[in-house]
Amino acid sequence: MKIIFDSRCLEYSFPGHPESPQRIKLAYDYLKSKNYEFILPQDFSEELILNVHTWEHITRVKKGNFYDPDTPRIEGIYSYAKLAVDGAITAYEVAINEGVAFSLMRPPGHHAGENFLGGFCYLNNIAVAVAKALNEGKRVAILDIDAHHGNGTEDIFLGKENVIYVSLHQVPLYPGTGLDSQNNCYNFPLPPGTQNEEYLNALDEALQIISKFNPDVVALSLGLDTYCEDFLTNFQLTFEAYEKIGERLKKIRPLFAVLEGGYTSHLGSLIDAIFKD
């Protein structure tokens, strides 16, 4: 499996913020030690971002003309967010040709909606890649296994044709959405303290919905904050759960994954548990 990575995504930081370059650097070092193949993201046109975000939103991010307590104004943040978008699109294109790919980039994206940002997210990386696939005539299922509901992704694709959004997430938890399913968006709210068996049972239900939809490609918002040691969430998944998640996902091809949350030092081993041969 190819992993899309560019060291430029490690260049920015904000003091005390949990979405730090260190979490990605540790994951990169671990996966490199496991001999994964790394490739750089391609540089795609900004026009692709306009498929999911308004020009007003893009301009606000570029100018730093916004306020969100979780999503700081950082000099040059648009260029880093655009780089993460490029990583997601590259992962999609590699997966179409080779079956599977993963974008190990930051910042994450699934809390960014058509005209809003939040939750550490400026642009919705996976949504831009999915929109490209839809414009190419593909049916797409988005599976979001971050512990937080991807309110931005749901905002972008709710009611759209040829795409479904399926999310497993903790409730109550930021951003407080995803309590019910509606239209083409299927939500599985799970309580704090959810353990392996309960989570995997919900995942099996989610995968049945995706199988029935019969997509041409599956996009995975891969949040690793469901791990039992994550300090921002309250799920209790163990390492073994990620191996079982990986066993299920191996049956799905083509599949491209994009990193969302996950704030422990174990991201590399959890990613490896999901994607190892």
DASULQUI-V224217 format. One record per pair of residues at least 6 apart in sequence whose C-alpha atoms are under 7 Angstrom apart, sorted by the first residue. I is the first residue (numbers start at 1). J is the second residue. D is the distance in Angstrom with one decimal. If there is no record, write none. Layout:
i:j:d
I:J:D
I:J:D
//
This chain:
i:j:d
1:36:6.8
1:37:6.8
1:100:6.2
1:101:5.7
2:36:6.8
2:37:5.1
2:38:5.7
2:39:6.8
2:101:5.2
2:102:6.6
3:37:6.1
3:38:4.8
3:39:6.2
3:101:6.0
3:102:4.9
3:103:5.7
3:104:6.6
4:38:5.7
4:39:5.0
4:40:5.6
4:41:5.9
4:87:5.9
4:91:6.6
4:102:6.1
4:103:4.5
4:104:5.8
5:38:6.3
5:39:6.1
5:40:5.5
5:41:6.7
5:103:6.4
5:104:5.4
5:105:6.0
6:40:5.6
6:41:6.9
9:80:6.1
9:105:6.4
9:106:5.9
10:21:4.8
13:20:6.0
13:21:6.6
18:263:6.6
23:263:6.6
23:265:6.2
26:265:6.7
26:268:6.8
27:267:5.4
27:268:3.9
28:268:6.8
30:268:5.3
31:268:5.8
31:272:7.0
41:86:5.7
41:87:4.8
41:90:5.6
42:86:6.1
42:90:6.1
43:86:6.0
44:86:6.0
48:128:6.4
48:132:7.0
49:128:5.7
51:128:6.8
51:131:6.5
52:114:5.7
52:127:6.8
52:128:6.1
52:156:6.4
53:114:4.3
53:115:6.0
54:114:6.1
54:115:5.8
57:115:5.2
57:116:6.6
60:66:6.2
61:78:5.9
61:122:6.9
62:78:5.2
64:73:5.6
68:118:6.2
70:118:6.6
70:119:5.5
70:120:5.7
71:118:5.6
71:119:6.0
71:120:4.5
71:121:6.6
81:107:6.0
81:122:6.4
81:123:6.1
84:105:5.4
84:106:5.7
84:107:6.5
84:125:6.2
85:125:4.3
85:128:6.9
87:103:5.5
87:105:6.7
88:103:5.7
88:125:5.7
88:126:5.8
88:129:5.9
88:258:6.0
89:129:4.6
91:101:5.1
91:102:5.7
91:103:5.9
91:256:5.7
92:129:6.5
92:256:5.4
94:101:6.2
95:101:5.2
95:254:5.6
95:255:6.0
95:256:5.6
96:254:5.8
99:253:5.4
99:254:4.3
99:255:6.2
100:253:6.7
100:254:5.7
100:255:4.9
100:256:5.5
101:255:6.9
101:256:4.9
101:257:6.3
102:256:5.8
102:257:4.6
102:258:5.8
103:257:6.2
103:258:4.8
103:259:6.3
104:258:6.7
104:259:5.7
105:259:6.6
107:120:6.9
107:121:6.2
108:120:6.7
108:121:5.3
108:259:6.5
108:260:4.7
108:261:6.8
109:121:4.6
109:122:6.3
109:123:5.5
109:124:4.0
109:125:5.2
109:260:6.6
110:121:6.7
110:124:5.4
110:150:4.8
110:151:6.8
110:152:5.3
110:153:5.4
111:117:6.5
111:118:5.7
111:119:5.8
111:121:5.7
111:150:5.3
111:151:5.4
111:152:4.2
111:153:6.8
112:118:6.0
112:121:5.5
112:122:5.7
112:123:5.5
112:124:5.2
112:152:4.4
113:124:6.9
113:152:3.7
113:153:6.3
113:155:5.6
113:156:5.9
114:155:6.8
114:156:5.6
126:258:6.4
127:153:6.3
130:140:6.9
138:216:5.7
139:162:4.8
139:163:5.8
139:215:4.8
139:216:5.1
139:217:6.7
140:162:6.4
140:163:4.8
140:164:6.7
140:215:5.1
140:216:6.0
140:217:5.2
140:218:5.7
141:163:5.6
141:164:4.9
141:165:6.1
141:210:6.3
141:215:5.9
141:217:6.7
141:218:4.9
141:219:6.2
142:164:6.1
142:165:4.8
142:166:6.0
142:218:5.8
142:219:4.7
142:220:5.9
143:165:6.3
143:166:5.0
143:167:5.9
143:219:6.1
143:220:4.9
143:221:6.1
144:166:6.1
144:167:4.6
144:168:6.4
144:220:5.8
144:221:4.5
144:222:6.5
145:167:6.1
145:168:5.3
145:169:6.7
145:221:6.2
145:222:5.8
145:223:5.7
146:169:6.4
146:221:6.7
146:222:5.9
146:223:3.7
146:224:6.2
146:225:6.3
146:226:6.7
146:260:6.7
146:261:6.4
147:168:7.0
147:169:4.4
147:170:5.4
147:223:6.7
147:225:5.7
147:226:5.3
147:233:7.0
148:169:5.3
148:170:6.1
148:173:6.7
148:174:6.2
148:175:7.0
149:167:6.6
149:169:5.4
149:175:6.8
149:177:6.4
149:178:5.9
151:177:6.4
154:165:6.7
154:185:6.7
158:183:7.0
158:184:6.3
158:185:6.3
159:183:6.0
159:184:5.9
164:184:5.0
164:185:5.8
165:184:6.5
165:185:4.7
165:186:6.1
166:185:5.9
166:186:4.7
166:187:5.9
166:206:6.6
167:186:6.4
167:187:5.0
167:188:6.0
168:187:6.3
168:188:4.7
168:189:6.1
169:188:6.4
169:189:5.3
169:190:5.9
170:189:5.7
170:190:4.9
170:191:5.6
170:192:6.1
171:189:5.6
171:190:5.8
171:191:5.5
171:192:6.9
178:187:5.7
178:189:6.8
179:187:6.8
179:189:6.0
180:187:5.8
181:187:4.9
192:234:5.0
192:235:5.6
193:234:5.5
193:235:4.8
193:236:5.6
194:235:5.0
194:236:5.7
195:235:6.6
195:236:4.9
195:237:5.3
196:237:5.2
196:238:6.9
196:241:5.6
217:253:6.9
217:254:5.2
217:255:6.0
218:254:6.5
218:255:4.9
218:256:6.6
219:255:5.9
219:256:5.2
219:257:5.9
220:256:6.1
220:257:4.4
220:258:6.2
221:257:6.0
221:258:5.3
221:259:6.3
221:260:6.1
222:257:6.2
222:258:5.7
222:259:4.9
222:260:5.5
223:259:6.1
223:260:4.6
223:261:4.4
223:262:5.7
224:261:5.8
224:262:4.3
224:267:6.8
225:233:6.6
225:261:5.7
225:262:4.0
225:263:6.3
226:233:7.0
226:235:5.2
226:236:6.8
226:237:6.0
227:235:6.5
227:236:6.0
227:237:4.9
227:238:6.2
228:235:5.8
228:236:4.0
228:237:5.1
228:238:6.0
229:264:6.8
230:262:7.0
230:263:5.9
230:264:5.7
239:270:6.8
242:270:6.4
242:273:5.8
242:274:5.7
243:273:4.9
243:274:5.5
245:274:6.3
246:273:6.6
246:274:3.8
246:275:6.0
//
